[in-house]
Structure formats: C-alpha cells, structure tokens
Amino acid sequence: MKPFPWRAAIGFGLGVLKLPPAQFWAMTPRELAFAIEAVRGPSREPIDRAALYDLMSRFPDTLS
C-alpha cells in the first residue's frame, strides 16, 4: 500500500484551490478527491508491463 501523498494533497488544497488551512483540514479525503477530479479531470491508471510490451510489438520504433 502506498502512503498517502500529503505533500501533493496539501499543495493542491492550499495552492490550487486556495482553501484556508482550517477549511482544508475539515475536508474528508473523498471531498478532496472530488475537488481534484473536478479540476484535473478523471485519473487514469498507468498501463501494466504486459500492455506496454503488446503496444511495443504492434507499433515498433523504426528508423526511416
């Protein structure tokens, strides 16, 4: 399990959303996630290694 990204969360809440600290700390993680999604759009998971290798085999880099 990855640790919670506090630096990014606090930076987004205080810097991007311009929330006062008390308002930021009163938010639930779900509320913060919805606010981030509203600004940045839905997050996408990175592709896994098998999908990367599949793409690489279907679309190889070639020198022209």
N, C-alpha and C positions, 0 to 999 in steps of 0.2 A: 504494500500500500504506500502510495506517495504521500509525503507530508503536505499539509495544506499550504498553498502558496501565499503566505501572509503578505510578503512584500508587494506582490502584484495586486492583491486584493485591496490593501490599504492605499497603494498608489492610485488605483482606479477609483476607489470611493472618494478619496480626498482630492486627487488631482484632476481626474476626468469629470466625475460627477459633481465635484466642488461641494461635497457634503461637509457640514460641520462635524468635528470628531464625535460629538455626542450622538448625532443622527446616524453616522456610520456604524458606531458600536451598538446602536439599538436595532440595526437591521439583522434579519436572520440570514444564514448562508443562502437559502433559497431566494430571498428577495434580492440579495446581491447578484446571484447568478442570473436572475431575470433581468436586472438592470444592465449587466454586462452584455447579455444576449441582445437586448434592445438597442444597444449602441453598436456592438461589433457584428451582430448577426449570429446565426446559429453556429456552434462549433462543430468541426468535423474531426473525426479521429484519423490519425495518420494510417496509411496503408501498412499492412504487415509485410514481412520479408517475402513470403510466397507470392503475394500480389505484385510486389516490386520486380521479382525475377520474371514473372509472367509478362509484365509490361516490357521489360528489357529484352526478352526473347522475341516478342511480337514487333517491337519497334527498336531495333538495334541502332546504335550510333554508327554511321558510316561516313567515310571520307569521300567527298565528291571530287 
